[in-house]
């Protein structure tokens, strides 16, 4: 698979179906990004699998998502099935050895792998706005919330931290508007409803600590192979926006944390973004520009990004232009949009005079693809009709028992499996609110005691007649009295403390009700 710094992809065929030559991906161009496209059932997942295997054997860590569950087989030894042996013979793959690869399973829900978390603060207002499908005005409110938290030393770690901040902003929108710009209560209310939806969709599993360390998806084993991080995404795909936002956050973290390395001999990490159309569907222009910027610049940090999707039209042209290594499986051309996709895919390849790309794309068989990779000084190679090599690992999913064994011996075992809720914005503001409430109660008690003493002194120095309205009725409540001190407008800090106190009380009440009804959740 690895020959002279190249990854073996398969063998190209001549127009008469005879084998032409082996096709490789040059390892030094692995960070120039790539695209794997094709209709359902044409072999995209197997192509992803064989590339992940090849990068791993070359000592390059890999991160990929497992949408259907069948990619998990990369952790198990391959099996000598007839059609795999036949393909190996066709392309001259000899010896065709089977092996298992070093895999770390991850899962946002902690069911099929180690927990993956980040904090609200690390997610940032832009990606959080995308996750909540926020409007421009609502995104502005989120930016103000983050600024207040940063200036006040209030860590935003999980959903309840952000909820407490939004409650304060909603109740004191006018004061905040004077300092930071207009904040409408309707925008705050919409964000609060958005948080409720996120919680119901399971996003609370994603926000919290311990947060994922980038170094834990960039591990290399003792024998020099790159670890393959596989994210279980079958359940996560029920919330496509959370899936896409998580992968984009991870890509952004890599971009922000990794140092510049220029053009290394091999990538530091290869990142496969499966179902890539979810990233760009209904995405605002500013987010697409951010993705374009990250893809353009992350190459110099040694990270290769490979988008996997059904249709090349799913990826914006500005991003598509930066993807140097391409594997195009079969496309259907029944509708006008599909016909346009075929033409777009054909036009992006360097032409081969031996065949017409647009015609061949619609006639490719399963496990066959048009392949063009960067070569020489970085120029794309002539497109070739290629039989993709069979995988060395298992073609199909691992069993539950096999998955548990892999998780048990993982290098990150028990590092991410338990929640850790340290003191953050919610707890800090709750403590301040309680202290302020105690001080206010003590002050009020002292005033009442002083007033009571004055009333007693006054009563002792006067005489009364029964029935003339001056009798003291100790059993009746005293009439309301105006405070002796002058009125002062409460400060923003005092208002925040009172607001958070109400928030804490209401959340505790809801938790108790849920407990009584038998549906209390963590």
ROFI-926020 format. One line per 10 residues: for each residue x, y, z of N, C-alpha, C. Coordinates in steps of 0.2 Angstrom, whole numbers. Layout:
X/Y/Z/X/Y/Z/X/Y/Z  ...
% end
This chain:
4/-6/0/0/0/0/4/6/0  10/6/4/14/12/4/21/10/0  22/14/-5/28/12/-10/31/19/-11  37/20/-9/41/26/-10/37/32/-9  34/33/-3/31/39/-1/24/40/-5  21/34/-7/15/35/-11/10/30/-8  3/32/-8/-2/27/-6/-5/24/-12  -6/17/-12/-9/14/-17/-16/14/-17  -19/17/-22/-27/18/-22/-30/12/-26  -27/10/-32/-30/5/-36/-26/5/-43
-29/2/-48/-26/1/-54/-31/4/-60  -28/8/-64/-32/11/-69/-33/6/-75  -38/7/-79/-40/2/-85/-39/6/-91  -38/2/-96/-38/5/-103/-45/4/-106  -46/7/-112/-53/7/-114/-55/0/-116  -51/-5/-117/-53/-12/-118/-53/-16/-111  -53/-12/-106/-54/-15/-99/-48/-19/-96  -42/-19/-100/-36/-21/-98/-33/-17/-93  -29/-19/-88/-25/-15/-83/-20/-11/-86  -20/-4/-84/-16/1/-87/-10/1/-83
-11/4/-77/-5/5/-72/-8/7/-65  -4/6/-60/-6/7/-53/-7/15/-52  -12/17/-48/-13/24/-46/-11/25/-39  -8/30/-38/-6/32/-31/-8/39/-29  -8/40/-23/-8/47/-20/-2/49/-16  2/54/-19/8/55/-16/7/58/-9  11/55/-5/10/57/3/12/64/4  16/67/1/18/74/2/13/79/0  8/76/-4/2/80/-6/-4/78/-3  -3/75/3/-9/72/6/-13/78/10
-9/83/11/-12/89/15/-15/94/10  -15/93/3/-18/97/-2/-26/96/-2  -28/92/2/-36/91/3/-38/87/-3  -44/85/-2/-47/80/-7/-55/80/-7  -57/76/-12/-65/76/-13/-66/69/-15  -71/65/-12/-74/59/-13/-81/59/-15  -83/58/-21/-90/59/-22/-93/53/-26  -100/53/-26/-103/47/-29/-110/46/-26  -114/43/-30/-121/41/-28/-121/35/-23  -126/35/-19/-127/30/-14/-125/23/-17
-121/19/-13/-120/12/-16/-114/11/-21  -111/16/-22/-105/16/-27/-98/14/-25  -98/15/-18/-91/13/-15/-87/18/-12  -91/24/-10/-87/30/-7/-84/28/0  -88/24/4/-86/22/11/-80/17/10  -79/13/5/-74/9/5/-68/13/3  -69/18/-2/-63/22/-4/-60/26/3  -65/28/7/-63/32/13/-59/27/17  -61/21/18/-58/16/22/-51/14/19  -50/13/13/-43/11/10/-39/17/11
-41/23/10/-37/29/11/-35/30/19  -39/29/23/-38/29/30/-33/24/32  -33/18/29/-29/12/31/-22/14/28  -21/17/22/-15/19/19/-12/25/23  -15/30/25/-13/35/29/-10/32/36  -14/28/39/-12/25/45/-5/21/45  -5/17/40/1/13/39/7/18/37  6/24/35/11/29/33/13/33/40  10/32/45/11/35/51/7/42/52  2/42/48/-2/48/49/-9/47/52
-10/51/58/-17/50/61/-22/52/57  -28/49/58/-34/50/54/-40/51/58  -44/56/56/-51/57/60/-56/56/55  -61/52/56/-67/51/51/-73/49/55  -79/50/52/-85/49/55/-88/43/52  -92/39/56/-95/33/54/-102/34/54  -105/35/48/-112/37/47/-117/31/48  -115/25/45/-119/20/45/-117/14/49  -111/15/52/-109/9/57/-104/5/53  -104/4/47/-100/-1/43/-92/1/43
-90/7/44/-83/9/44/-80/7/50  -83/5/55/-80/2/62/-76/-4/60  -77/-7/55/-74/-13/53/-66/-12/52  -64/-6/52/-57/-5/51/-53/-7/57  -56/-8/62/-53/-10/69/-52/-17/69  -55/-21/64/-55/-29/64/-51/-31/58  -48/-37/59/-45/-41/54/-49/-42/48  -47/-41/42/-51/-42/36/-52/-50/35  -57/-51/30/-58/-58/29/-58/-60/22  -55/-65/20/-54/-67/13/-60/-69/9
-64/-64/7/-70/-65/3/-69/-66/-4  -73/-69/-8/-71/-71/-15/-71/-64/-19  -75/-60/-18/-75/-54/-23/-69/-49/-21  -67/-49/-15/-61/-46/-13/-55/-49/-16  -54/-55/-15/-48/-59/-18/-48/-58/-26  -54/-58/-29/-54/-57/-36/-52/-50/-38  -54/-45/-34/-52/-38/-36/-44/-37/-35  -42/-40/-29/-35/-40/-28/-31/-43/-34  -33/-48/-37/-30/-52/-42/-30/-47/-49  -36/-44/-50/-37/-40/-56/-32/-34/-56
-31/-31/-50/-26/-25/-50/-19/-27/-49  -18/-33/-48/-11/-35/-46/-8/-34/-39  -13/-34/-34/-11/-33/-28/-9/-39/-24  -2/-40/-24/1/-46/-22/7/-45/-18  8/-47/-11/3/-51/-8/-3/-47/-5  -9/-49/-5/-15/-46/-2/-15/-48/5  -13/-44/10/-12/-46/17/-18/-43/21  -21/-46/26/-26/-43/30/-23/-41/36  -26/-36/39/-24/-33/46/-29/-29/49  -28/-28/55/-32/-23/59/-28/-17/60
-32/-11/62/-29/-5/62/-30/-2/69  -25/2/72/-26/5/78/-32/10/78  -37/9/81/-43/13/81/-45/16/88  -47/22/88/-50/25/94/-58/27/93  -62/24/96/-69/25/95/-72/31/99  -75/36/96/-78/42/99/-86/42/98  -89/45/103/-96/46/102/-99/51/107  -102/56/104/-105/62/108/-109/60/114  -113/54/113/-117/51/118/-114/46/123  -108/44/121/-104/40/126/-107/33/125
-110/31/120/-113/24/120/-109/19/116  -106/22/110/-102/18/106/-94/20/106  -92/24/110/-86/26/111/-85/31/116  -79/34/117/-77/39/122/-81/45/121  -83/48/126/-87/54/126/-83/60/122  -86/64/118/-83/70/115/-87/76/118  -83/81/121/-86/87/123/-82/93/121  -85/98/121/-82/105/121/-86/109/126  -83/115/127/-87/120/131/-90/125/126  -95/129/129/-98/134/126/-93/140/124
-89/141/128/-84/146/126/-79/144/120  -77/138/120/-73/135/115/-77/135/108  -84/134/108/-88/134/102/-88/141/99  -89/146/103/-89/153/101/-96/155/98  -97/161/98/-104/163/96/-105/162/88  -101/162/84/-102/161/77/-105/153/76  -101/149/78/-103/142/77/-110/140/81  -110/143/87/-116/142/91/-122/145/88  -121/151/85/-127/154/81/-129/149/75  -124/146/72/-126/141/67/-129/135/70
-127/133/75/-130/127/78/-138/128/80  -139/135/83/-146/137/85/-150/140/79  -147/140/73/-150/143/67/-153/150/69  -148/154/72/-150/160/74/-149/166/69  -153/171/70/-153/176/65/-147/181/66  -146/186/62/-141/190/63/-141/194/70  -147/196/71/-149/200/77/-147/195/83  -149/189/83/-148/184/89/-141/183/89  -137/182/84/-130/181/84/-127/187/87  -129/193/86/-126/199/90/-127/199/97
-133/196/99/-134/195/107/-129/190/109  -128/185/106/-123/180/108/-116/183/109  -115/187/104/-108/190/105/-108/194/111  -113/198/113/-113/202/119/-113/198/125  -116/192/125/-116/188/131/-109/185/132  -105/183/126/-99/181/127/-94/186/130  -95/193/127/-91/198/130/-92/200/137  -98/200/139/-100/201/146/-96/195/151  -97/189/148/-94/184/152/-86/184/152  -83/186/147/-76/187/147/-74/192/151
-77/198/151/-75/204/155/-76/202/163  -82/198/164/-83/197/171/-80/191/174  -76/188/170/-72/182/173/-77/176/174  -82/175/170/-87/170/171/-87/165/165  -84/159/167/-83/154/161/-89/151/159  -90/151/152/-96/148/149/-94/141/147  -97/136/151/-95/129/150/-100/125/147  -106/126/150/-112/121/148/-118/125/146  -123/122/145/-129/126/143/-132/130/148  -132/127/155/-135/131/160/-131/138/161
-125/138/160/-121/144/160/-124/149/155  -125/147/149/-127/152/144/-134/154/146  -138/149/148/-145/151/150/-146/156/156  -141/156/161/-141/161/166/-139/167/163  -135/168/159/-132/174/156/-138/177/151  -142/173/148/-147/175/143/-153/178/148  -154/175/153/-160/177/158/-158/184/160  -152/185/162/-150/192/165/-151/197/159  -148/195/153/-149/200/147/-156/201/146  -160/197/146/-167/198/144/-171/202/149
-169/202/156/-172/206/161/-170/213/161  -163/214/159/-160/220/159/-157/222/152  -162/221/147/-160/223/140/-158/230/139  -162/235/143/-161/242/142/-154/244/144  -152/242/150/-146/244/153/-140/241/149  -141/235/146/-135/232/142/-135/236/135  -141/238/133/-141/241/126/-138/248/126  -138/251/132/-134/258/133/-127/257/132  -124/251/134/-117/250/134/-115/246/128  -118/241/125/-116/237/120/-120/237/114
-125/241/113/-129/241/107/-136/238/109  -141/239/104/-148/237/105/-148/229/106  -151/227/112/-153/220/113/-160/220/115  -164/216/110/-171/216/111/-173/209/115  -178/210/119/-180/204/123/-183/199/118  -185/200/112/-188/195/108/-182/191/105  -176/194/104/-170/190/102/-168/186/107  -168/188/113/-165/184/119/-170/178/120  -177/180/120/-182/174/120/-181/169/115  -179/171/109/-179/166/104/-172/162/105
-167/165/108/-161/161/109/-163/156/115  -167/158/120/-168/154/126/-172/148/123  -177/149/119/-181/143/116/-176/139/112  -171/142/108/-166/138/105/-162/133/109  -160/136/115/-157/132/120/-161/126/122  -167/127/123/-172/122/125/-172/116/120  -172/118/114/-173/113/108/-166/109/108  -160/113/109/-154/109/109/-154/104/115  -156/106/120/-156/102/126/-161/95/125  -166/96/121/-171/91/120/-167/86/114
-163/89/110/-160/85/105/-153/82/108  -152/83/114/-146/80/117/-140/84/117  -140/90/115/-134/94/115/-130/95/121  -134/94/127/-131/95/133/-125/89/134  -126/84/130/-120/79/131/-114/82/128  -114/86/123/-109/89/120/-105/95/123  -109/98/127/-106/104/131/-104/102/138  -98/103/140/-96/102/147/-88/100/147  -86/97/152/-79/95/153/-79/88/156  -74/85/154/-67/87/151/-68/88/144
-66/93/141/-66/94/134/-61/90/130  -62/89/124/-58/85/120/-51/89/119  -46/85/119/-39/88/118/-37/86/111  -35/91/107/-33/89/100/-28/84/99  -23/84/104/-18/79/104/-20/72/104  -26/71/107/-29/64/108/-31/61/101  -32/65/96/-34/63/89/-28/63/85  -22/64/87/-16/65/83/-11/60/86  -13/54/88/-9/49/91/-6/45/86  1/43/88/4/38/84/6/32/88
5/26/86/6/20/90/14/19/91  16/14/95/23/12/96/26/9/90  22/6/86/25/3/79/25/8/74  23/15/75/24/20/70/17/21/66  12/17/67/6/18/63/2/24/66  -2/28/62/-6/33/65/-13/30/67  -15/33/73/-21/30/76/-27/33/72  -32/29/71/-38/31/67/-44/32/72  -46/39/72/-51/41/77/-58/40/73  -62/36/75/-69/35/72/-74/37/76
-78/42/74/-84/45/77/-90/41/75  -93/38/80/-100/35/79/-105/40/78  -108/41/72/-112/46/70/-119/44/68  -121/37/69/-127/35/67/-133/38/70  -132/39/77/-137/43/81/-136/50/80  -130/53/80/-129/60/79/-132/62/73  -133/58/67/-135/61/61/-143/62/62  -146/60/67/-153/62/68/-153/70/70  -148/73/71/-147/80/72/-142/83/67  -143/83/61/-138/85/56/-134/91/57
-138/96/60/-135/103/62/-129/102/67  -131/98/72/-126/97/77/-120/93/75  -121/88/70/-116/84/67/-111/89/63  -114/93/59/-110/97/55/-106/103/59  -109/105/64/-106/110/68/-101/107/72  -102/101/75/-96/98/79/-90/97/74  -91/95/68/-85/93/64/-82/100/62  -86/105/61/-83/112/59/-79/115/65  -82/114/71/-78/116/77/-72/112/78  -72/106/77/-65/102/77/-60/104/72
-63/106/66/-58/108/61/-55/115/63  -60/119/66/-57/126/68/-52/125/74  -53/121/78/-49/120/84/-42/117/81  -42/113/76/-35/111/73/-32/117/70  -36/121/67/-33/127/63/-30/132/69  -33/133/74/-31/138/79/-25/135/83  -25/129/85/-20/126/89/-14/124/86  -14/121/80/-8/118/77/-3/124/74  3/122/75/8/127/72/9/127/65  12/132/62/14/132/55/19/127/54
19/123/48/24/118/47/26/118/39  23/122/36/24/123/29/22/117/25  26/114/21/25/108/17/28/102/19  26/98/24/29/93/27/29/87/22  34/82/24/34/76/19/28/72/20  24/72/25/18/69/25/13/73/30  7/72/30/2/76/34/3/75/41  1/79/46/1/78/53/-5/75/55  -11/76/51/-17/73/52/-21/74/45  -25/69/44/-30/69/39/-37/68/42
-41/73/39/-48/74/42/-53/72/36  -57/67/37/-62/65/32/-69/68/35  -72/72/31/-79/76/32/-84/72/28  -87/67/31/-92/63/28/-99/67/28  -103/66/23/-109/69/22/-108/77/22  -103/79/18/-101/86/18/-106/91/17  -112/89/13/-117/94/11/-120/97/17  -120/93/23/-124/96/29/-120/102/31  -114/103/30/-110/109/32/-112/115/28  -114/114/22/-115/120/18/-123/121/17
-127/117/18/-134/118/17/-137/123/21  -140/128/18/-143/134/22/-138/138/26  -131/137/25/-126/140/29/-126/147/27  -125/152/32/-125/159/30/-118/160/27  -118/166/23/-112/168/19/-106/168/24  -106/171/29/-100/172/34/-97/165/36  -102/160/37/-99/154/39/-96/150/33  -98/151/27/-95/148/21/-88/151/20  -88/158/21/-82/161/20/-77/159/25  -79/157/31/-75/155/37/-72/148/35
-76/143/32/-74/137/30/-69/137/24  -70/142/20/-66/143/14/-59/145/17  -59/150/22/-53/152/24/-49/147/28  -52/143/32/-49/137/36/-46/132/31  -50/130/26/-47/125/21/-41/128/18  -41/134/16/-36/137/12/-29/137/16  -30/139/23/-24/140/27/-22/134/31  -26/129/32/-25/124/37/-20/119/33  -19/120/27/-14/115/23/-7/117/26  -6/123/27/1/124/29/2/122/37
-3/120/40/-2/117/47/-2/109/46  -1/106/40/0/99/40/-7/95/40  -13/98/39/-19/95/40/-22/94/33  -24/88/31/-27/87/25/-35/86/26  -39/89/22/-46/89/23/-49/86/17  -53/80/18/-56/77/13/-64/77/13  -67/80/9/-74/80/9/-77/74/6  -82/71/9/-86/65/6/-93/67/5  -96/67/-1/-103/68/-2/-105/65/-8  -112/65/-10/-114/62/-15/-113/66/-22
-114/73/-21/-114/77/-27/-109/82/-27  -104/83/-32/-99/89/-31/-103/95/-31  -109/96/-33/-112/103/-32/-114/104/-25  -113/99/-20/-114/101/-13/-109/105/-10  -103/106/-13/-98/109/-10/-97/116/-14  -97/122/-11/-96/128/-15/-90/128/-19  -90/132/-24/-85/132/-29/-78/135/-26  -79/140/-21/-73/142/-18/-69/137/-14  -73/132/-11/-70/127/-8/-68/121/-12  -72/120/-17/-70/115/-22/-64/116/-26
-62/122/-27/-56/124/-31/-50/122/-27  -50/121/-20/-44/120/-16/-43/112/-15  -47/108/-18/-47/101/-17/-43/98/-22  -37/96/-21/-32/93/-26/-33/86/-28  -34/82/-23/-35/75/-24/-42/72/-25  -44/69/-30/-51/68/-32/-52/61/-34  -58/58/-31/-60/52/-32/-68/52/-34  -69/51/-40/-76/52/-42/-79/45/-44  -84/43/-40/-88/37/-41/-94/38/-46  -98/33/-47/-103/34/-52/-108/39/-50
-111/43/-54/-117/47/-53/-122/46/-58  -128/47/-56/-134/46/-60/-136/53/-63  -139/52/-69/-141/58/-73/-148/58/-75  -153/57/-71/-160/57/-73/-163/64/-73  -161/68/-68/-164/75/-67/-159/80/-70  -162/86/-71/-157/92/-74/-152/93/-69  -153/93/-62/-148/94/-57/-143/89/-58  -145/83/-58/-140/77/-59/-136/78/-65  -139/80/-70/-135/81/-77/-130/86/-76  -132/92/-72/-127/97/-71/-121/95/-67
-123/90/-62/-118/88/-57/-113/84/-61  -115/80/-66/-111/75/-70/-106/80/-74  -109/85/-77/-105/90/-81/-99/93/-77  -102/96/-71/-97/99/-66/-91/94/-64  -93/88/-63/-88/83/-61/-83/82/-66  -86/81/-72/-81/80/-78/-77/86/-80  -79/92/-79/-75/98/-81/-70/99/-76  -70/97/-70/-65/98/-65/-59/94/-65  -59/88/-70/-54/84/-71/-49/86/-76  -43/85/-76/-38/86/-82/-40/80/-87
-42/82/-93/-45/77/-98/-40/72/-100  -43/66/-101/-39/60/-104/-42/59/-111  -38/59/-116/-40/58/-123/-43/51/-124  -42/47/-120/-44/40/-121/-51/39/-120  -55/43/-116/-62/43/-115/-65/49/-113  -72/49/-113/-75/55/-112/-78/55/-104  -76/59/-100/-77/59/-93/-85/59/-91  -88/63/-95/-95/64/-93/-99/58/-95  -97/54/-100/-100/48/-102/-98/42/-97  -92/42/-95/-89/37/-91/-92/37/-84
-93/43/-81/-96/44/-74/-102/41/-73  -106/40/-78/-113/37/-78/-113/30/-79  -107/27/-81/-107/20/-82/-102/16/-77  -99/20/-73/-94/16/-68/-98/11/-64  -94/6/-63/-97/0/-58/-95/2/-51  -98/-3/-47/-97/-2/-39/-89/-3/-38  -86/1/-34/-79/0/-33/-75/3/-38  -77/6/-43/-74/9/-48/-75/17/-48  -69/20/-50/-70/28/-50/-65/31/-54  -66/37/-56/-62/42/-59/-57/45/-54
-51/44/-55/-46/46/-50/-41/51/-53  -40/57/-50/-35/62/-52/-31/64/-45  -25/64/-45/-21/66/-39/-16/71/-41  -13/74/-36/-8/79/-38/-1/75/-38  3/77/-43/9/74/-44/15/79/-46  21/77/-47/26/82/-49/27/87/-44  26/93/-47/26/100/-43/19/102/-40  15/97/-40/8/99/-37/3/100/-43  4/98/-49/-1/98/-54/-5/92/-54  -12/93/-56/-16/87/-56/-14/82/-61
-15/75/-60/-13/70/-65/-19/70/-70  -18/67/-75/-23/65/-80/-28/60/-77  -34/62/-78/-39/57/-75/-39/50/-77  -40/45/-73/-39/38/-75/-46/35/-72  -48/30/-76/-53/26/-74/-50/20/-70  -52/20/-63/-48/16/-59/-52/11/-55  -50/5/-54/-53/0/-50/-50/1/-43  -54/2/-38/-51/4/-31/-49/-3/-28  -43/-2/-24/-41/-9/-21/-45/-11/-15  -45/-17/-14/-49/-20/-8/-46/-18/-1
-50/-17/4/-47/-15/10/-44/-21/14  -39/-19/18/-35/-25/22/-39/-26/28  -43/-22/31/-47/-23/37/-54/-26/35  -58/-27/40/-65/-30/38/-69/-25/34  -73/-28/30/-78/-24/26/-84/-25/29  -86/-21/33/-92/-21/37/-91/-20/45  -96/-19/49/-96/-17/55/-93/-22/60  -90/-20/66/-88/-24/71/-94/-26/75  -93/-31/79/-99/-33/84/-98/-28/90  -103/-28/94/-103/-24/100/-98/-27/105
-97/-33/105/-91/-36/110/-84/-34/107  -83/-34/101/-77/-32/98/-76/-24/99  -81/-20/99/-81/-13/100/-79/-12/107  -82/-15/112/-80/-14/119/-73/-16/121  -70/-21/117/-63/-23/118/-59/-18/116  -60/-15/110/-56/-9/108/-56/-3/112  -62/-2/115/-63/4/119/-59/3/126  -59/-3/128/-56/-5/135/-49/-4/134  -46/-5/129/-38/-5/128/-36/2/125  -41/6/124/-39/13/121/-34/17/125
-30/21/121/-25/25/125/-29/31/129  -35/32/128/-38/37/131/-44/34/136  -43/28/137/-48/25/141/-49/28/148  -55/30/150/-57/33/156/-55/40/157  -52/43/152/-50/50/152/-56/55/151  -61/52/147/-67/56/145/-74/54/147  -74/48/150/-80/44/151/-84/47/157  -81/51/161/-85/54/167/-85/62/166  -91/64/168/-92/72/168/-89/75/173  -87/81/172/-83/85/177/-86/92/177
-90/94/182/-94/100/182/-90/105/188  -85/109/185/-82/113/190/-86/120/190  -83/124/194/-87/131/195/-86/135/189  -92/137/187/-92/141/181/-97/147/182  -99/150/176/-103/156/176/-109/155/181  -113/149/180/-119/148/183/-118/148/191  -113/144/193/-111/143/200/-109/150/203  -104/153/199/-102/160/202/-107/165/203  -111/166/198/-117/170/198/-122/168/204  -123/162/205/-128/160/210/-125/161/217
-118/160/218/-115/162/224/-116/169/225  -114/174/220/-115/181/221/-122/183/223  -127/180/220/-134/182/221/-136/180/228  -134/174/230/-135/172/237/-132/177/242  -126/179/241/-123/183/246/-126/190/246  -128/192/240/-132/199/239/-139/198/243  -142/193/242/-149/192/245/-148/191/252  -143/188/255/-142/188/262/-140/195/265  -136/199/262/-135/205/264/-141/210/264  -145/209/259/-151/213/258/-156/211/264
-157/204/265/-161/202/271/-159/205/278  -152/204/279/-150/207/285/-151/214/286  -150/218/281/-151/225/281/-159/227/282  -163/223/279/-170/224/280/-172/222/287  -169/217/290/-171/215/297/-169/220/301  -163/223/300/-161/229/305/-165/235/305  -167/237/299/-172/242/298/-179/241/301  -181/235/301/-187/233/304/-187/233/312  -181/231/314/-180/231/321/-179/238/324  -176/242/320/-175/249/322/-182/253/322
-186/251/317/-193/254/316/-197/252/322  -197/245/324/-201/242/329/-199/246/336  -193/247/337/-190/250/343/-193/257/343  -193/261/338/-196/267/338/-203/268/339  -207/263/337/-214/262/338/-216/261/345  -212/256/348/-213/255/355/-211/261/360  -206/265/358/-205/271/362/-210/276/361  -213/276/356/-219/281/354/-225/279/358  -226/273/358/-232/270/362/-232/271/369  -226/271/372/-225/271/379/-226/278/382
-225/283/377/-225/290/379/-232/294/378  -237/290/376/-244/293/375/-249/289/378  -255/293/379/-261/289/382/-266/288/377  -271/283/378/-276/282/373/-282/280/377  -288/281/373/-295/279/375/-297/273/372  -300/268/375/-303/262/372/-308/264/367  -307/261/361/-312/262/355/-311/268/351  -306/272/352/-305/278/348/-300/277/342  -298/271/341/-294/269/335/-286/269/336  -284/270/342/-277/271/344/-275/264/347
-279/259/348/-277/253/352/-272/250/347  -267/246/350/-263/242/346/-265/235/346  -266/232/340/-268/225/339/-262/221/337  -259/218/342/-253/214/341/-254/208/336  -261/206/336/-262/200/331/-262/202/324  -264/208/322/-264/210/315/-257/212/312  -257/211/306/-251/213/303/-250/220/302  -244/223/303/-243/230/303/-245/233/296  -247/239/296/-248/242/289/-242/243/285  -242/243/279/-236/244/275/-233/251/276
-226/251/277/-223/258/278/-218/259/273  -217/265/271/-212/267/267/-205/267/270  -200/265/266/-194/264/268/-191/271/270  -188/271/276/-185/278/278/-180/281/274  -176/276/271/-170/278/267/-173/280/260  -169/284/256/-171/287/250/-170/281/245  -174/282/239/-173/276/234/-167/277/230  -163/272/228/-158/272/224/-159/267/218  -157/269/212/-157/264/206/-152/258/207  -155/252/206/-150/246/208/-145/246/202
-139/244/204/-134/244/199/-135/237/194  -131/237/189/-131/231/184/-129/225/188  -124/225/192/-122/219/196/-127/217/200  -130/222/204/-136/220/209/-141/216/205  -143/219/199/-148/217/195/-147/210/193  -140/209/191/-138/202/188/-139/197/194  -137/199/200/-137/194/206/-144/192/207  -149/197/207/-156/195/208/-159/191/203  -157/193/196/-159/189/191/-157/181/191  -150/180/193/-148/174/193/-151/170/199
-152/174/204/-156/170/210/-162/168/208  -166/172/204/-173/169/202/-172/163/197  -166/164/193/-165/158/188/-164/152/192  -159/152/197/-158/146/201/-164/143/204  -168/148/207/-174/145/210/-179/142/205  -180/145/200/-184/142/195/-181/135/192  -175/135/191/-172/128/188/-172/123/194  -171/125/200/-172/120/205/-179/117/205  -184/122/205/-191/120/205/-192/115/199  -190/117/193/-191/112/188/-188/105/189
-182/105/191/-179/99/193/-183/95/197  -186/98/203/-190/94/207/-196/91/204  -199/95/200/-205/93/197/-204/87/192  -198/88/188/-196/82/184/-195/76/188  -192/77/194/-190/71/198/-197/68/201  -201/72/203/-208/69/205/-211/65/200  -211/68/193/-214/64/188/-210/58/185  -204/57/188/-201/52/186/-197/52/179  -196/59/177/-192/60/171/-186/65/172  -183/65/178/-178/69/179/-172/67/175
-168/72/172/-163/70/168/-156/73/170  -151/71/169/-144/74/171/-143/80/168
% end
